Amino acid sequence: MAEAFSGGSLRIAGVSKYFGTFRAVNAVDLEIRKGEFLTLLGPSGSGKTTLLMMIAGFLDITSGDIALDGSSIANVPAEKRNFGMVFQGYALFPHMTVRDNIGYALSVRKRPEAEIRTRVDEMLELVQLQDFANRKPGQLSGGQQQRVALARALCFAPPVLLLDEPLGALDKKLRVEVQEQLKDIHRRVGTTFIYVTHDQEEALSMSDRIVIMRDGAIEQVGSPQELYERPATRFAASFLGKSNFVQQNGQTYALRPEKIDIHLGTGHPQARRKGTITSITYFGSMQRIIVETTEAEQIEVDIDVWRNQQPLHEGETVELSWQDAAAVDLKES
C-alpha cells in the first residue's frame, strides 16, 4: 500500500467525566495494546460511549489523561488526533459515489489525485466493493454502506479506529456476516480497533479483549474466554452470557447452563440438586430446561438436542450434576 497501516497503543490513566454533578465515567485506567481489537461492552448508561468520545476528542476529560504511543493527547483536538471513526448511522455523503466517499478524507487533506486513486482502489479491494465504486450510497444495502464507511475511516491509515455500535442498524443475519468481514479486515490491516457494543455475542466473537463496563467504571477486563469461563463478579457473569447463581457453603457460585448435566429420576451418584422441570424451550440445536429445585432455586440447563438420548417433559423429576470446575467463585457485586 502507498502508506502502511500501523496500530497505536493507548494509555487511559484515571480518566473521569462529569456532566454537572453526574459522573458518567469514573477514574478509568486501561492499557490498549497496539494492533488489538478491544471491545467496550456494557448496558446503556455504563459509560462506554462517553469513554469512546473522550478517546476521540469529541468530549473533554474532566480529570485524568489519555496518551497515544506515550504522548498525551488530552489537549489535542479531535481533528488533530487522526483517528478513524465508524458510527451506526454510516454518515455517508448521499450525493457522492462510493469512490468519492472513501477518498473524502484524503481529498480534504489535499493529497495528490494519483495517491487518492491508488488508496481508494486498495480500500475498495479490502472491503470487496470494487464493482460498486460508481454507485451512490442509496443504491447499496445496509451492509455495503457500512463497509463503505469502514473503508473511508481506514483510507488515511489511522493509528486507531473507533467504532460506536457500527452494526446496530443491521438485521441479525447481516450483522453476523459483517462481523466476520470486520474481523478479517482487522487481521489484514493491523490497526488498533476500539469497538463499542452492548451485544454480548458480538463482543465474544470479534474481540481480542473485552472491557465490561458498569456505572462508569470497569468491572472486568480479559479475553473473551477468560471473561466467559472465569467471571469475577455476579454482574460480569450475568451480563456476558447466561449464568445460574447457586449457593454452596454460604458462598455464591456462577454456573453456566451448558455446563450442567440433567438426569431423569432420582439416585444419580453425582447429583447436586433435585427438582422438577417447569419449562422446556426449543432452539433448534439446543433446548433450555428450567428446573425448580427443592432449594427453591430456578436453574437453567442448556442441552444439545441431538446428543440428548432421554426425552424430557415438563413436570418430571430430575437431578442436576456438574463438575467442580464449572462453578466459579464470585466476588460480591
N, C-alpha and C positions, 0 to 999 in steps of 0.2 A: 504494500500500500504506500501511497505517497507520504503519509505520516503515520507512524506506528502508534497503535493503541498502547497505553500504559496505565495500569491502575494506580490509584493513590491510596496511601494509608491515612486514616483519620484518628485523631485522639480527642475524645469528648471528655472534658475534665470539669466535674462539679457544675454542670450546666443546669440552670433553673430558669423558668419563665413564669412571670406573674402577669395576669390581666387584672389590674386593680388589686384587690385583695385575694383574688382566686389564683391558686398555684396550679398551673397546668402541667408543668414539668418540674420535678423535684430532685435536684442535685444528682444528675445522671453522670456516671462515669462509664466510659465504653471505649475500647480499642477496636477499630475496624481495620482489618488486615488488607493489605494491598492485593487487589485482584479477587477478593472473595465476594460471594453472593450472600449478603446479610439481610435478613428479614426482621422488620419491627412488627410484631404481632400483638394484638390486644383488642379488647372490645372498644366500642365507641366511648370516647372520653378518657381513654387511657394515656393520652399524651403522645402517641406515636406520630401523628401527622404534624403536631406542633414541633416535635423534635426534628422531623424531616425539614420543616420550613425554616428552622434555625440553621440547620446544616446548609440549606440552600442559600441563606442570606435574606430570605423574604420576611423573616421576623427577627427583631433584635433579641439578644440574650440579656436576661435580667442580671444573671451572675454566672461566672464560670468562663470557660474558654473552649474554643474548637481550633484544632491545629491540623493542617494538611501537610503531610510529609515533614513534620517537625516545626512548621512555621505557622504562627497564629493567623487565622483568617477571621477572627471575631469582628474586626472593624473593616473588613473588606466587603464592599457592596456586592450584591448578588451577580451583577453583570460582569464583575471582575474575577469571580471565582472560577469561571469557565467550566461549570458543571452542566451536564446534560440533565434534562427533566422530561419525564413522561407522565401525563395525567390520564385520569379515567376518561375525560371528555375529548381526548385526541388533540384539540386546539389546532387543527389544520386550517390552512387558508383555502376556503372553498373555491375561489376564483383561479387558484394556481393549479398546475398539473402536479402529479406525484413527483416528477423530476424537480420542479421548481420548489416544492415544499421541502424536499430533502436537502436541497442545496441552499436553502434560505440563510442558514446561519453562516455559511461561508461567504455568501453574497454580501451580507451586512458587514462582514469582516474584510471586505474589499480584496478577497483572494483572486488570483488570475483566473480567467474563464476556463483555460485548459485544465488547471488544477481542480476547479469545481466540477467540471465534466467528468474527469477521471475518478474523483472521490465519489460522486453520485453514482457512477456506474458500479463502483465497488460496493456501495451500500445497497443498491438495487439487487445485486447478486447475493449479498449477505442475507437479505430478508426475502429473497426469491420472488421479487416483483418486477423482473426485467420486462415482462410482457405488458405491464400496466403503467409504464413510465409516463405516457402521454395522457392518461386519464385524469379526471378531476376526482376529488375525494367523494363526491356524491355518487360516483359510478362504482364505488368499491363497497365490499362488505365491511362489517364492523371489525372483523379480524384483520382484514387487509389494511384498513385505516390505522389500526393500532400498530401494525408493522411499519407503515409509513412514518408514524410518529416516533417509533423506536429508531428507524434509520436516520431521521432528521436529528434526533438527540445525539446519535453516535457519529454523525458525519464529520464533526470538527475534532474528533478524537479526544473527548473529555477524560480527565483522570478518574472522575466519579460520575456515575449515572444514578439519579434519584428517580424512583418510580412510586407514585402515590396512587394506590388502588387501580393500577392501569387496566385490569381485566374486568372491573366491576360491571361494565355495561354489556358484557358478552354473556350469551347463554352457556349453560353448563358444558355441553359438548364442545363448543368452540373454545371455551376457557381452557379445557384440558389440552386441546391442540396447540393453542398459543403458548401455554405454559411450557410445553415440550420444545417449541421453537425458541422461546426466550432463553431457556436453559442452554440449549445448543449454541445460541448466539453468544451467551456469556462465556461458554467454554472456548469459543473461537476467538473472541476479541480480547479477553483478559482484563477488561475494565472492572473497577470496583462497582458493584451494584448494591444499592441500598433500597430495599423494597418494603413498602408499607401495605399491609393487608390485615383484615380481620378473619380471613378464611384459613382455617387450620390445615385443611388438606393441601391447599396451595403452598403454604409455608413448609409443610413436611416434604412435599415432592420436589421443591425447587432449591431450597436453601443449603448453603454450606453451614451456616449457623443461624439460630433464631434467637431474638431478644423478645421475651414475653414481658409486656408492659402492663401495669395496673396502677391506676390513680396517679399517673405522672411519674412513676418510679419503675425501675427494672425489678421484675420478680425473679427471673432466672435467665441465664444465657447458656447456650450449648448447641451442639449439633442436633439435628432432628432426632437421631436415635437416642442420644443422651437424654434429651428432654422427655421423649416418649417413654423410654424404659426406666428412667430414674428421676421423675419429677420431684422437686424439693418441697413443694407446698401443695396444699389442697387446691388452691387456685390454679396452679400450673397443671396439676393432674386433671382438673375438670375442664380447663379451657382448651388444652391441646389434646383432643381425642376424648373418649368417654372413659370414666372410671367409676368403680364402686368404692365406697369407703366403709371398711369393716373394722370393728373394734376387737382387739385381742390383748389381754393382759393390761387393759387400761390405755392402750396406745392405738392411734388411728393409722390404718394402712390403706394405700391406694392399690386397687386390683383391677386390671384391665379386663373387660368382658370376654375377650377371646382367650384369656389365659385360665379360664375356669372350665373344669370338666363337669358334666352333668350325668347323673346315674339314676336310672328309673328304679323306684322301690327303695328299700332300706337295707342296711347291713353292709354297705361298701366299706372296706377296711381303712381307706384313706379319707373318708368323709369328714368335712369340717363344718358343714351346715346341712340342716334338713329343712325342707319346706314344701310348698305347693305351687305349681305353675299357675300363674294368674293371667298370663298373656303370651301369645306367640305371634310374632310378626315376620312375614316372609319377605326377603330382599333379593331373591334370585339365588345367588351363590351362598347366601348365609341366612340363618334365622336368628332373631333376637328373642330370647326367652326371658320373661320376668318371673322371678321366684320370690314369693313371700316366705321368709324363713320363720322358724319358731322363735328367733330372737327379735321378731318384728322388724327385720330389715327387708328392703326391696333390693334384690340383687339382679343385675342384668348379665345374661350369659349369651355370647355370640358363638354359634356353632356352624361349622361347614356342612351345608345341606347334603352334599354328595358323599361325605365321609361318615355321616351320622347313620348308623345302622339300626337305631331304635326309634321308631316313630313316637313322638311326644304329643300330648294333648293337654289342654287346659284342665285344671282340676286334679291332675295326677300328682302323687307324692314323689319327690325326687331328693337326692342328696348331691351336694356340691363338694368338689375337691380341687386343690391347686397346689402347685409346687411352692416351697418356702420362698424361693427367689422371686416368685411372681408378685408377692405382697411387698410393696415399697413403703418403708417407714417415712412418715411425713413430719415436717416441721409444722407448727401451728401457723395458720394464716387465715 
